[in-house]
Amino acid sequence: MQVKIEESWRQRLQTEFDAPYFEKLTSFVRQEYQQQRIFPPGRLIFNAFNLCPFDKTKVVIIGQDPYHELGQAQGLSFSVPEGVRIPPSLINIYKEIQDDLGIPMNPSGDLTRWAQQGVLLLNATLTVREGHAGSHQGHGWEQFTDAVIRILSKERTGLVFILWGSYAQSKAYMIDQQKHLVLKSVHPSPLSAHRGFFGNHQFSRTNAYLEQQGLTPIQW
């Protein structure tokens, strides 16, 4: 199967695209787009990969599901397009960046600038039905995105994996922590951020680690 995705990713993920589960997933997703309002727009399903090629990836931030309201999802975890109201979790992420690095809160919730610097903003599930969080879970996306995490862990060294909340942390077993830095904390959601997200200094720790690898730090 040919999937429109950035070439360095396509080469490494072709066995996934050719697998029976991905054929079934594609059929399900295609039918959903025909019958329902699905997010993100089809051209943005693989946006995270297209903005952040395999060899340019430095940091992986794992989310769960795309935003499920109109105009929010753009194929990047935690990100919304320019001009869209910034979601509460991202506001808390910006607050922690401000406290950690002294960078003023950005007026835009569009994290494309992070992706272009090598931050893979990876949701575990890449599509969702409008108004129904989790509606495309269990159809194969998780198997695909788990493969992405495993390939990055195996073929790259010196990456930072940022795991916020119990769901993201459940992916940690796939990451070789001898080769990579894994940072964990509670989720930045207003429901949990006060229990250890604020003050985790993960953005400065990420940049310090990248500099140790001889890499350019992220301009958060």
N, C-alpha and C positions, 0 to 999 in steps of 0.2 A: 504493500500500500504506500502511495506517495502522500505525505502530509506536508503542507506548506509551513516550514519551520526553518530557522536559521541553519545553515549547512553543517556547521561543526556539531550541532546537536543532532541533526538528522542522521549523520553518519554513526553516532554512538547509540542512537535510539531506534535504529531501523529494525532491529530484532523485536523490539516492543511493538512497533507499528505493524509488523508482519504476524504477530501472535494472534491466536484465535480470540483471546479476550478483547484485544483492541478492535478487531473487526466488529465484535458485538457492541462494544462501547460506541464506536463510530455510528453504527446503525441506530442505536438508541438516541444519541445526541442529535443526529440529523433529523430524526422523526420529531424530537422535542422542539427543535427550531422551527419545524414546519407547522406544528400544532399549538405551540405555547409561546409566550414571550420569555425568552431565555437571555441571561446575561453571562458574560459580557457579549457584545456584538461578535459574531463569528470570526471576523478578521482579527480580533484581539485575544482569542483563546490562548494562543501561544506567545502573547506579547512579552512575557517575562523572559522567554528564551530568545526571542528575536532582538531584544534590546541588550541582552547580556550573553554573548557567546560563551561556549564551554571554556575555552582557554583564557577568557578574560574574567571569569568568575573569581571573586575573592571572598565574598560573604554570601551566606544563604540565610534568609529569614523565612521561616516556615509559617504559613497561615493555614486556615482550615477550608474556608468556603469563600467564593466571591460574594461581594455585597449583592443583595437581592432586591434592591429598590432601583427604580428607573434612573439612569444617568450616572450611577455610582461606579459599577464594576468596569475595570479597564485591563484586566488580565494581570494585575500586579497585586500581591498581597498587601493589605492595609492602605492602598493608594486609591484616590479618587481623582477624576479629571479636574483640571484648572477651572475655577469658578464654582465648583460644587462644595457645599458646606462640609467642613472637615469633620469626619466621624469622631466620636468620643475617644476611642482607643488611640487614634492617631494624634489627637490633641495631647493625650498623656505621653505618647512617644516624644512629641515635640517638647513637652515640659521637661522630660528627663534629659533630652539633648541640651536644653538650655541650662539646666542645673549642672550637668556633667561637663559640658564643653564651653558654656558661656555663649552659645550661638542663639540669637533671638529667634522666637517662634516664627516659622515660615507662614506667610498668609495663604499659601497654596498647599492643598493636599495631594498634589500630583508628584509622585515619587519617581517619575521617569528619570530625573537627574541622578538618583541613586543607582538605578538599573544601568545607566550608561557608564557608571564608574565601576561596575563589577559586582553590584549587589543583586543576587538572584532572588526576586520577591515571589516565592513559590507557594501557591496555595495547593493543598493536598487534593482538592477537587477543583477542576478548572471551569466548570459551568454550573449554573443554578437556575431554577425556575423562578420567575418574578414572585416575590412575596412569600417564598417557601424555602427558608434556610434548610440546607442539608438535603434538598430534594434530589440531587444527583449523586449523593453518596452511595457507595455500594454497587456501582455499575462498572467499575474498572479504572476510574481515574486514580484511585489510591494506589493500585498496583503499578500504574504508569509512573506516578510521582515518587513512589518508593524506589523504583528502578533508577530514577534521576539521582536520588540521594545516594544510592549504592554506587553508581558509576562515578559520581563526584568524589566520594570517599575513597574509592579504589584507585582511580586514575590520576587524581590530583593530590598535592600535598600542601599543607600550610593554609588551608581554608578556615574561615570562622563560620560555624553553624550557630545561629541564634534561635533558641527554642523557648518561646513564651507560652506558658500554660501547659496543662497536663497532656493535651492532644499533641502538640508539637514535641513535647518531651518524650512521648511514646515512640518517636522516630529515632531516638538517640542510639538504640542498639545497632542500627545500621551504619553508624559512623565510627571509623577507626580513630579513637581518641589519642592514639600514639602519633598520628600524622596530622591531626587537625585540632583546633581549639573549639570546644563546645561550651557555649554560654547558656545557662538556664535561669529562668525566673518565672514568677507568676505572670499571667497575661496582663497587658496594659489596659484591659477593660476597666471602666469605673467600678465594676463589682469587685475587682481583685487588686488593682494597681497599688493600693495603699498597703498591701500585705507583702511588699518586697520588690515591686517593679521600680518604684521611685527609690533612687539611691543605689541602683545596681551597677552604675558606672559602666555599662556594657559597651557604650559607644566609644569611650576613651580606651577601654581595654581592647576592643577590636582594633582600633587604630594603632595602639602600641604593639600589638601582635603582628599586624601587617608590616609595620616598620621593621620589626625584628626579622621578617622574611625578606626584607629589602624591597618592599612594595610601597606604592604611594598610598597614604591613608585616605579614607573616604571623607569627602566634604559633606558632612551631614547637614 
